[in-house]
Amino acid sequence: MSKLALKFPRTASIGNTVSHAKNRHSRAFKYNLQTVTVVEDGKKMRLRVPAKLLKTLKKAGVTTHHQKAD
């Protein structure tokens, strides 16, 4: 793996907060960012990635985040 491609939109999704009385206010759905250590070409890098992307990194085996003891 020569270059790790971490692609996710830089802006959060936009939506509405809806109260019980159905009043609507604009809000941003922010990312659930997690700090993770990624091993790329034998070098460790610390990155902040969304939780959804972290799941993908775990499946690919490039992260040391919550690895099971062998």
PDB file of N, CA, C and O in Angstrom:
ATOM      1  N   MET A   1       0.847  -1.170   0.000  1.00  0.00           N
ATOM      2  CA  MET A   1       0.000   0.000   0.000  1.00  0.00           C
ATOM      3  C   MET A   1       0.896   1.237   0.000  1.00  0.00           C
ATOM      4  O   MET A   1       1.508   1.559   1.018  1.00  0.00           O
ATOM      5  N   SER A   2       0.973   1.917  -1.117  1.00  0.00           N
ATOM      6  CA  SER A   2       1.893   3.033  -1.220  1.00  0.00           C
ATOM      7  C   SER A   2       1.308   4.324  -0.653  1.00  0.00           C
ATOM      8  O   SER A   2       2.007   5.086   0.015  1.00  0.00           O
ATOM      9  N   LYS A   3       0.054   4.563  -0.914  1.00  0.00           N
ATOM     10  CA  LYS A   3      -0.555   5.787  -0.418  1.00  0.00           C
ATOM     11  C   LYS A   3      -1.944   5.475   0.120  1.00  0.00           C
ATOM     12  O   LYS A   3      -2.763   4.870  -0.571  1.00  0.00           O
ATOM     13  N   LEU A   4      -2.202   5.884   1.335  1.00  0.00           N
ATOM     14  CA  LEU A   4      -3.471   5.608   1.977  1.00  0.00           C
ATOM     15  C   LEU A   4      -4.477   6.668   1.543  1.00  0.00           C
ATOM     16  O   LEU A   4      -4.274   7.856   1.793  1.00  0.00           O
ATOM     17  N   ALA A   5      -5.546   6.250   0.904  1.00  0.00           N
ATOM     18  CA  ALA A   5      -6.563   7.183   0.417  1.00  0.00           C
ATOM     19  C   ALA A   5      -7.706   7.251   1.421  1.00  0.00           C
ATOM     20  O   ALA A   5      -8.539   6.347   1.487  1.00  0.00           O
ATOM     21  N   LEU A   6      -7.741   8.311   2.191  1.00  0.00           N
ATOM     22  CA  LEU A   6      -8.799   8.518   3.169  1.00  0.00           C
ATOM     23  C   LEU A   6      -9.716   9.597   2.634  1.00  0.00           C
ATOM     24  O   LEU A   6      -9.474  10.788   2.830  1.00  0.00           O
ATOM     25  N   LYS A   7     -10.765   9.174   1.959  1.00  0.00           N
ATOM     26  CA  LYS A   7     -11.663  10.149   1.347  1.00  0.00           C
ATOM     27  C   LYS A   7     -12.998  10.157   2.074  1.00  0.00           C
ATOM     28  O   LYS A   7     -13.693   9.144   2.151  1.00  0.00           O
ATOM     29  N   PHE A   8     -13.335  11.315   2.601  1.00  0.00           N
ATOM     30  CA  PHE A   8     -14.653  11.548   3.151  1.00  0.00           C
ATOM     31  C   PHE A   8     -14.920  13.037   2.999  1.00  0.00           C
ATOM     32  O   PHE A   8     -13.983  13.835   3.023  1.00  0.00           O
ATOM     33  N   PRO A   9     -16.182  13.425   2.842  1.00  0.00           N
ATOM     34  CA  PRO A   9     -16.491  14.845   2.640  1.00  0.00           C
ATOM     35  C   PRO A   9     -15.983  15.695   3.798  1.00  0.00           C
ATOM     36  O   PRO A   9     -16.109  15.302   4.958  1.00  0.00           O
ATOM     37  N   ARG A  10     -15.418  16.840   3.497  1.00  0.00           N
ATOM     38  CA  ARG A  10     -14.848  17.705   4.530  1.00  0.00           C
ATOM     39  C   ARG A  10     -15.923  18.474   5.295  1.00  0.00           C
ATOM     40  O   ARG A  10     -15.676  18.917   6.416  1.00  0.00           O
ATOM     41  N   THR A  11     -17.108  18.639   4.712  1.00  0.00           N
ATOM     42  CA  THR A  11     -18.163  19.370   5.393  1.00  0.00           C
ATOM     43  C   THR A  11     -19.181  18.391   5.958  1.00  0.00           C
ATOM     44  O   THR A  11     -19.417  17.325   5.390  1.00  0.00           O
ATOM     45  N   ALA A  12     -19.766  18.755   7.055  1.00  0.00           N
ATOM     46  CA  ALA A  12     -20.775  17.908   7.674  1.00  0.00           C
ATOM     47  C   ALA A  12     -22.086  18.025   6.905  1.00  0.00           C
ATOM     48  O   ALA A  12     -22.281  18.967   6.137  1.00  0.00           O
ATOM     49  N   SER A  13     -22.974  17.072   7.114  1.00  0.00           N
ATOM     50  CA  SER A  13     -24.295  17.121   6.493  1.00  0.00           C
ATOM     51  C   SER A  13     -25.133  18.194   7.179  1.00  0.00           C
ATOM     52  O   SER A  13     -24.960  18.473   8.365  1.00  0.00           O
ATOM     53  N   ILE A  14     -26.033  18.782   6.421  1.00  0.00           N
ATOM     54  CA  ILE A  14     -26.890  19.846   6.933  1.00  0.00           C
ATOM     55  C   ILE A  14     -28.310  19.297   7.056  1.00  0.00           C
ATOM     56  O   ILE A  14     -28.783  18.568   6.184  1.00  0.00           O
ATOM     57  N   GLY A  15     -28.975  19.653   8.136  1.00  0.00           N
ATOM     58  CA  GLY A  15     -30.348  19.200   8.341  1.00  0.00           C
ATOM     59  C   GLY A  15     -31.081  20.146   9.265  1.00  0.00           C
ATOM     60  O   GLY A  15     -30.690  21.303   9.421  1.00  0.00           O
ATOM     61  N   ASN A  16     -32.131  19.660   9.871  1.00  0.00           N
ATOM     62  CA  ASN A  16     -32.942  20.472  10.760  1.00  0.00           C
ATOM     63  C   ASN A  16     -33.096  19.802  12.116  1.00  0.00           C
ATOM     64  O   ASN A  16     -33.165  18.577  12.219  1.00  0.00           O
ATOM     65  N   THR A  17     -33.148  20.633  13.157  1.00  0.00           N
ATOM     66  CA  THR A  17     -33.560  20.184  14.474  1.00  0.00           C
ATOM     67  C   THR A  17     -35.052  20.447  14.553  1.00  0.00           C
ATOM     68  O   THR A  17     -35.490  21.576  14.331  1.00  0.00           O
ATOM     69  N   VAL A  18     -35.838  19.430  14.863  1.00  0.00           N
ATOM     70  CA  VAL A  18     -37.291  19.570  14.903  1.00  0.00           C
ATOM     71  C   VAL A  18     -37.754  19.373  16.342  1.00  0.00           C
ATOM     72  O   VAL A  18     -37.529  18.317  16.932  1.00  0.00           O
ATOM     73  N   SER A  19     -38.390  20.377  16.896  1.00  0.00           N
ATOM     74  CA  SER A  19     -38.878  20.297  18.268  1.00  0.00           C
ATOM     75  C   SER A  19     -40.208  19.550  18.308  1.00  0.00           C
ATOM     76  O   SER A  19     -40.771  19.180  17.278  1.00  0.00           O
ATOM     77  N   HIS A  20     -40.682  19.346  19.516  1.00  0.00           N
ATOM     78  CA  HIS A  20     -41.969  18.661  19.691  1.00  0.00           C
ATOM     79  C   HIS A  20     -43.098  19.456  19.032  1.00  0.00           C
ATOM     80  O   HIS A  20     -44.072  18.877  18.552  1.00  0.00           O
ATOM     81  N   ALA A  21     -42.962  20.785  19.011  1.00  0.00           N
ATOM     82  CA  ALA A  21     -43.970  21.652  18.398  1.00  0.00           C
ATOM     83  C   ALA A  21     -43.738  21.822  16.893  1.00  0.00           C
ATOM     84  O   ALA A  21     -44.367  22.666  16.254  1.00  0.00           O
ATOM     85  N   LYS A  22     -42.835  21.019  16.334  1.00  0.00           N
ATOM     86  CA  LYS A  22     -42.502  21.012  14.903  1.00  0.00           C
ATOM     87  C   LYS A  22     -41.818  22.299  14.442  1.00  0.00           C
ATOM     88  O   LYS A  22     -41.866  22.633  13.258  1.00  0.00           O
ATOM     89  N   ASN A  23     -41.177  23.029  15.371  1.00  0.00           N
ATOM     90  CA  ASN A  23     -40.364  24.178  14.984  1.00  0.00           C
ATOM     91  C   ASN A  23     -39.056  23.646  14.429  1.00  0.00           C
ATOM     92  O   ASN A  23     -38.470  22.719  14.990  1.00  0.00           O
ATOM     93  N   ARG A  24     -38.593  24.229  13.325  1.00  0.00           N
ATOM     94  CA  ARG A  24     -37.381  23.739  12.678  1.00  0.00           C
ATOM     95  C   ARG A  24     -36.267  24.776  12.727  1.00  0.00           C
ATOM     96  O   ARG A  24     -36.489  25.961  12.479  1.00  0.00           O
ATOM     97  N   HIS A  25     -35.061  24.306  13.053  1.00  0.00           N
ATOM     98  CA  HIS A  25     -33.870  25.142  13.097  1.00  0.00           C
ATOM     99  C   HIS A  25     -32.761  24.408  12.375  1.00  0.00           C
ATOM    100  O   HIS A  25     -32.632  23.191  12.511  1.00  0.00           O
ATOM    101  N   SER A  26     -31.955  25.133  11.603  1.00  0.00           N
ATOM    102  CA  SER A  26     -30.852  24.508  10.875  1.00  0.00           C
ATOM    103  C   SER A  26     -29.784  24.018  11.838  1.00  0.00           C
ATOM    104  O   SER A  26     -29.527  24.634  12.873  1.00  0.00           O
ATOM    105  N   ARG A  27     -29.165  22.894  11.477  1.00  0.00           N
ATOM    106  CA  ARG A  27     -28.076  22.355  12.282  1.00  0.00           C
ATOM    107  C   ARG A  27     -27.155  21.570  11.366  1.00  0.00           C
ATOM    108  O   ARG A  27     -27.515  21.223  10.241  1.00  0.00           O
ATOM    109  N   ALA A  28     -25.965  21.299  11.867  1.00  0.00           N
ATOM    110  CA  ALA A  28     -24.990  20.499  11.125  1.00  0.00           C
ATOM    111  C   ALA A  28     -24.792  19.175  11.842  1.00  0.00           C
ATOM    112  O   ALA A  28     -24.650  19.139  13.064  1.00  0.00           O
ATOM    113  N   PHE A  29     -24.783  18.093  11.087  1.00  0.00           N
ATOM    114  CA  PHE A  29     -24.483  16.779  11.633  1.00  0.00           C
ATOM    115  C   PHE A  29     -22.982  16.596  11.528  1.00  0.00           C
ATOM    116  O   PHE A  29     -22.461  16.359  10.438  1.00  0.00           O
ATOM    117  N   LYS A  30     -22.283  16.702  12.639  1.00  0.00           N
ATOM    118  CA  LYS A  30     -20.823  16.651  12.634  1.00  0.00           C
ATOM    119  C   LYS A  30     -20.331  15.213  12.665  1.00  0.00           C
ATOM    120  O   LYS A  30     -21.057  14.301  13.058  1.00  0.00           O
ATOM    121  N   TYR A  31     -19.082  15.025  12.241  1.00  0.00           N
ATOM    122  CA  TYR A  31     -18.481  13.706  12.203  1.00  0.00           C
ATOM    123  C   TYR A  31     -18.108  13.232  13.594  1.00  0.00           C
ATOM    124  O   TYR A  31     -17.772  14.036  14.464  1.00  0.00           O
ATOM    125  N   ASN A  32     -18.165  11.939  13.800  1.00  0.00           N
ATOM    126  CA  ASN A  32     -17.722  11.301  15.037  1.00  0.00           C
ATOM    127  C   ASN A  32     -16.241  10.964  14.827  1.00  0.00           C
ATOM    128  O   ASN A  32     -15.907   9.836  14.464  1.00  0.00           O
ATOM    129  N   LEU A  33     -15.358  11.937  15.054  1.00  0.00           N
ATOM    130  CA  LEU A  33     -13.936  11.754  14.771  1.00  0.00           C
ATOM    131  C   LEU A  33     -13.237  10.987  15.889  1.00  0.00           C
ATOM    132  O   LEU A  33     -13.456  11.241  17.073  1.00  0.00           O
ATOM    133  N   GLN A  34     -12.394  10.047  15.484  1.00  0.00           N
ATOM    134  CA  GLN A  34     -11.617   9.237  16.407  1.00  0.00           C
ATOM    135  C   GLN A  34     -10.146   9.342  16.021  1.00  0.00           C
ATOM    136  O   GLN A  34      -9.821   9.374  14.834  1.00  0.00           O
ATOM    137  N   THR A  35      -9.257   9.395  17.001  1.00  0.00           N
ATOM    138  CA  THR A  35      -7.825   9.394  16.739  1.00  0.00           C
ATOM    139  C   THR A  35      -7.372   7.951  16.644  1.00  0.00           C
ATOM    140  O   THR A  35      -7.657   7.143  17.529  1.00  0.00           O
ATOM    141  N   VAL A  36      -6.664   7.626  15.569  1.00  0.00           N
ATOM    142  CA  VAL A  36      -6.272   6.246  15.316  1.00  0.00           C
ATOM    143  C   VAL A  36      -4.841   6.209  14.792  1.00  0.00           C
ATOM    144  O   VAL A  36      -4.402   7.131  14.104  1.00  0.00           O
ATOM    145  N   THR A  37      -4.125   5.154  15.115  1.00  0.00           N
ATOM    146  CA  THR A  37      -2.772   4.952  14.597  1.00  0.00           C
ATOM    147  C   THR A  37      -2.858   4.018  13.403  1.00  0.00           C
ATOM    148  O   THR A  37      -3.397   2.915  13.500  1.00  0.00           O
ATOM    149  N   VAL A  38      -2.321   4.470  12.271  1.00  0.00           N
ATOM    150  CA  VAL A  38      -2.359   3.709  11.030  1.00  0.00           C
ATOM    151  C   VAL A  38      -0.929   3.371  10.637  1.00  0.00           C
ATOM    152  O   VAL A  38      -0.043   4.223  10.694  1.00  0.00           O
ATOM    153  N   VAL A  39      -0.709   2.128  10.240  1.00  0.00           N
ATOM    154  CA  VAL A  39       0.611   1.695   9.791  1.00  0.00           C
ATOM    155  C   VAL A  39       0.624   1.684   8.269  1.00  0.00           C
ATOM    156  O   VAL A  39      -0.140   0.951   7.642  1.00  0.00           O
ATOM    157  N   GLU A  40       1.489   2.495   7.681  1.00  0.00           N
ATOM    158  CA  GLU A  40       1.606   2.585   6.226  1.00  0.00           C
ATOM    159  C   GLU A  40       3.078   2.490   5.850  1.00  0.00           C
ATOM    160  O   GLU A  40       3.885   3.320   6.270  1.00  0.00           O
ATOM    161  N   ASP A  41       3.427   1.485   5.066  1.00  0.00           N
ATOM    162  CA  ASP A  41       4.807   1.242   4.648  1.00  0.00           C
ATOM    163  C   ASP A  41       5.752   1.132   5.844  1.00  0.00           C
ATOM    164  O   ASP A  41       6.888   1.602   5.785  1.00  0.00           O
ATOM    165  N   GLY A  42       5.287   0.515   6.922  1.00  0.00           N
ATOM    166  CA  GLY A  42       6.103   0.326   8.113  1.00  0.00           C
ATOM    167  C   GLY A  42       6.206   1.548   9.009  1.00  0.00           C
ATOM    168  O   GLY A  42       6.871   1.495  10.043  1.00  0.00           O
ATOM    169  N   LYS A  43       5.565   2.644   8.638  1.00  0.00           N
ATOM    170  CA  LYS A  43       5.594   3.859   9.449  1.00  0.00           C
ATOM    171  C   LYS A  43       4.241   4.054  10.117  1.00  0.00           C
ATOM    172  O   LYS A  43       3.195   3.836   9.506  1.00  0.00           O
ATOM    173  N   LYS A  44       4.277   4.468  11.381  1.00  0.00           N
ATOM    174  CA  LYS A  44       3.044   4.728  12.105  1.00  0.00           C
ATOM    175  C   LYS A  44       2.659   6.190  11.949  1.00  0.00           C
ATOM    176  O   LYS A  44       3.496   7.085  12.067  1.00  0.00           O
ATOM    177  N   MET A  45       1.381   6.414  11.683  1.00  0.00           N
ATOM    178  CA  MET A  45       0.842   7.766  11.544  1.00  0.00           C
ATOM    179  C   MET A  45      -0.400   7.868  12.422  1.00  0.00           C
ATOM    180  O   MET A  45      -1.195   6.931  12.495  1.00  0.00           O
ATOM    181  N   ARG A  46      -0.561   9.004  13.083  1.00  0.00           N
ATOM    182  CA  ARG A  46      -1.773   9.244  13.859  1.00  0.00           C
ATOM    183  C   ARG A  46      -2.692  10.124  13.037  1.00  0.00           C
ATOM    184  O   ARG A  46      -2.298  11.200  12.588  1.00  0.00           O
ATOM    185  N   LEU A  47      -3.926   9.661  12.840  1.00  0.00           N
ATOM    186  CA  LEU A  47      -4.909  10.378  12.042  1.00  0.00           C
ATOM    187  C   LEU A  47      -6.204  10.514  12.820  1.00  0.00           C
ATOM    188  O   LEU A  47      -6.497   9.725  13.718  1.00  0.00           O
ATOM    189  N   ARG A  48      -6.972  11.529  12.456  1.00  0.00           N
ATOM    190  CA  ARG A  48      -8.320  11.672  12.994  1.00  0.00           C
ATOM    191  C   ARG A  48      -9.276  11.312  11.861  1.00  0.00           C
ATOM    192  O   ARG A  48      -9.346  12.008  10.848  1.00  0.00           O
ATOM    193  N   VAL A  49     -10.002  10.229  12.045  1.00  0.00           N
ATOM    194  CA  VAL A  49     -10.901   9.737  11.007  1.00  0.00           C
ATOM    195  C   VAL A  49     -12.301   9.540  11.591  1.00  0.00           C
ATOM    196  O   VAL A  49     -12.446   9.324  12.794  1.00  0.00           O
ATOM    197  N   PRO A  50     -13.336   9.613  10.740  1.00  0.00           N
ATOM    198  CA  PRO A  50     -14.686   9.328  11.226  1.00  0.00           C
ATOM    199  C   PRO A  50     -14.822   7.863  11.625  1.00  0.00           C
ATOM    200  O   PRO A  50     -14.102   7.004  11.117  1.00  0.00           O
ATOM    201  N   ALA A  51     -15.746   7.585  12.534  1.00  0.00           N
ATOM    202  CA  ALA A  51     -15.953   6.229  13.036  1.00  0.00           C
ATOM    203  C   ALA A  51     -16.334   5.270  11.911  1.00  0.00           C
ATOM    204  O   ALA A  51     -15.958   4.099  11.948  1.00  0.00           O
ATOM    205  N   LYS A  52     -17.064   5.746  10.925  1.00  0.00           N
ATOM    206  CA  LYS A  52     -17.477   4.892   9.810  1.00  0.00           C
ATOM    207  C   LYS A  52     -16.261   4.469   8.983  1.00  0.00           C
ATOM    208  O   LYS A  52     -16.187   3.325   8.535  1.00  0.00           O
ATOM    209  N   LEU A  53     -15.317   5.373   8.778  1.00  0.00           N
ATOM    210  CA  LEU A  53     -14.104   5.047   8.041  1.00  0.00           C
ATOM    211  C   LEU A  53     -13.185   4.168   8.876  1.00  0.00           C
ATOM    212  O   LEU A  53     -12.434   3.361   8.328  1.00  0.00           O
ATOM    213  N   LEU A  54     -13.234   4.314  10.187  1.00  0.00           N
ATOM    214  CA  LEU A  54     -12.426   3.489  11.077  1.00  0.00           C
ATOM    215  C   LEU A  54     -12.797   2.021  10.933  1.00  0.00           C
ATOM    216  O   LEU A  54     -11.927   1.151  10.973  1.00  0.00           O
ATOM    217  N   LYS A  55     -14.081   1.742  10.766  1.00  0.00           N
ATOM    218  CA  LYS A  55     -14.549   0.374  10.563  1.00  0.00           C
ATOM    219  C   LYS A  55     -13.933  -0.211   9.289  1.00  0.00           C
ATOM    220  O   LYS A  55     -13.544  -1.379   9.273  1.00  0.00           O
ATOM    221  N   THR A  56     -13.842   0.579   8.239  1.00  0.00           N
ATOM    222  CA  THR A  56     -13.238   0.137   6.985  1.00  0.00           C
ATOM    223  C   THR A  56     -11.746  -0.124   7.165  1.00  0.00           C
ATOM    224  O   THR A  56     -11.210  -1.095   6.631  1.00  0.00           O
ATOM    225  N   LEU A  57     -11.079   0.747   7.920  1.00  0.00           N
ATOM    226  CA  LEU A  57      -9.646   0.575   8.164  1.00  0.00           C
ATOM    227  C   LEU A  57      -9.364  -0.684   8.976  1.00  0.00           C
ATOM    228  O   LEU A  57      -8.365  -1.365   8.743  1.00  0.00           O
ATOM    229  N   LYS A  58     -10.243  -0.996   9.928  1.00  0.00           N
ATOM    230  CA  LYS A  58     -10.072  -2.207  10.726  1.00  0.00           C
ATOM    231  C   LYS A  58     -10.171  -3.448   9.847  1.00  0.00           C
ATOM    232  O   LYS A  58      -9.380  -4.379   9.995  1.00  0.00           O
ATOM    233  N   LYS A  59     -11.150  -3.463   8.924  1.00  0.00           N
ATOM    234  CA  LYS A  59     -11.312  -4.605   8.030  1.00  0.00           C
ATOM    235  C   LYS A  59     -10.108  -4.769   7.114  1.00  0.00           C
ATOM    236  O   LYS A  59      -9.719  -5.892   6.791  1.00  0.00           O
ATOM    237  N   ALA A  60      -9.509  -3.643   6.689  1.00  0.00           N
ATOM    238  CA  ALA A  60      -8.343  -3.688   5.806  1.00  0.00           C
ATOM    239  C   ALA A  60      -7.090  -4.103   6.576  1.00  0.00           C
ATOM    240  O   ALA A  60      -6.113  -4.544   5.972  1.00  0.00           O
ATOM    241  N   GLY A  61      -7.110  -3.966   7.906  1.00  0.00           N
ATOM    242  CA  GLY A  61      -5.978  -4.369   8.732  1.00  0.00           C
ATOM    243  C   GLY A  61      -4.833  -3.384   8.749  1.00  0.00           C
ATOM    244  O   GLY A  61      -3.699  -3.772   9.031  1.00  0.00           O
ATOM    245  N   VAL A  62      -5.093  -2.108   8.451  1.00  0.00           N
ATOM    246  CA  VAL A  62      -4.024  -1.107   8.434  1.00  0.00           C
ATOM    247  C   VAL A  62      -3.954  -0.295   9.719  1.00  0.00           C
ATOM    248  O   VAL A  62      -3.083   0.562   9.867  1.00  0.00           O
ATOM    249  N   THR A  63      -4.859  -0.559  10.640  1.00  0.00           N
ATOM    250  CA  THR A  63      -4.869   0.194  11.880  1.00  0.00           C
ATOM    251  C   THR A  63      -4.512  -0.690  13.069  1.00  0.00           C
ATOM    252  O   THR A  63      -4.746  -1.898  13.056  1.00  0.00           O
ATOM    253  N   THR A  64      -3.946  -0.072  14.089  1.00  0.00           N
ATOM    254  CA  THR A  64      -3.623  -0.797  15.322  1.00  0.00           C
ATOM    255  C   THR A  64      -4.693  -0.536  16.373  1.00  0.00           C
ATOM    256  O   THR A  64      -4.523  -0.919  17.530  1.00  0.00           O
ATOM    257  N   HIS A  65      -5.771   0.096  15.998  1.00  0.00           N
ATOM    258  CA  HIS A  65      -6.840   0.496  16.904  1.00  0.00           C
ATOM    259  C   HIS A  65      -7.657  -0.723  17.326  1.00  0.00           C
ATOM    260  O   HIS A  65      -8.314  -1.341  16.488  1.00  0.00           O
ATOM    261  N   HIS A  66      -7.628  -1.072  18.595  1.00  0.00           N
ATOM    262  CA  HIS A  66      -8.402  -2.171  19.170  1.00  0.00           C
ATOM    263  C   HIS A  66      -8.141  -3.497  18.468  1.00  0.00           C
ATOM    264  O   HIS A  66      -9.086  -4.197  18.104  1.00  0.00           O
ATOM    265  N   GLN A  67      -6.888  -3.849  18.273  1.00  0.00           N
ATOM    266  CA  GLN A  67      -6.578  -5.144  17.697  1.00  0.00           C
ATOM    267  C   GLN A  67      -6.706  -6.223  18.761  1.00  0.00           C
ATOM    268  O   GLN A  67      -6.419  -5.986  19.935  1.00  0.00           O
ATOM    269  N   LYS A  68      -7.135  -7.401  18.350  1.00  0.00           N
ATOM    270  CA  LYS A  68      -7.232  -8.521  19.276  1.00  0.00           C
ATOM    271  C   LYS A  68      -5.830  -9.059  19.556  1.00  0.00           C
ATOM    272  O   LYS A  68      -4.974  -9.080  18.671  1.00  0.00           O
ATOM    273  N   ALA A  69      -5.608  -9.492  20.796  1.00  0.00           N
ATOM    274  CA  ALA A  69      -4.321 -10.063  21.155  1.00  0.00           C
ATOM    275  C   ALA A  69      -4.173 -11.431  20.518  1.00  0.00           C
ATOM    276  O   ALA A  69      -5.087 -12.252  20.588  1.00  0.00           O
ATOM    277  N   ASP A  70      -3.029 -11.682  19.896  1.00  0.00           N
ATOM    278  CA  ASP A  70      -2.796 -12.970  19.240  1.00  0.00           C
ATOM    279  C   ASP A  70      -2.111 -13.944  20.158  1.00  0.00           C
ATOM    280  O   ASP A  70      -1.840 -15.078  19.763  1.00  0.00           O
TER     281      ASP A  70
END
